Amino acid sequence: MVGLVLLGVLALVVGGCACVVWADRGGPRWVRGVAAATLAAGQLVCRSEESRRRRRSLKRNTGDSD
């Protein structure tokens, strides 16, 4: 079951990347929409990871522990 979920996520990621490349080459409107959503999701993941790193660094510097 977990394998199927991971395959589904992988398919979405590969499809999103393909749409980004296709949109860069002037694909149809729906491809540009999927590409924009894919890029926005990537930005959210990056910001979330940066925020997590900052919080972890602050805890380490102040001596707090979980």
Buried (B, 14 or more C-beta within 10 A) or exposed (E): EEEEEEEEEEEEEEEBEBBBEBBEEEBEEEBBEBBEEBBEEBEEEEEEEEEEEEEEEEEEEEEEEE
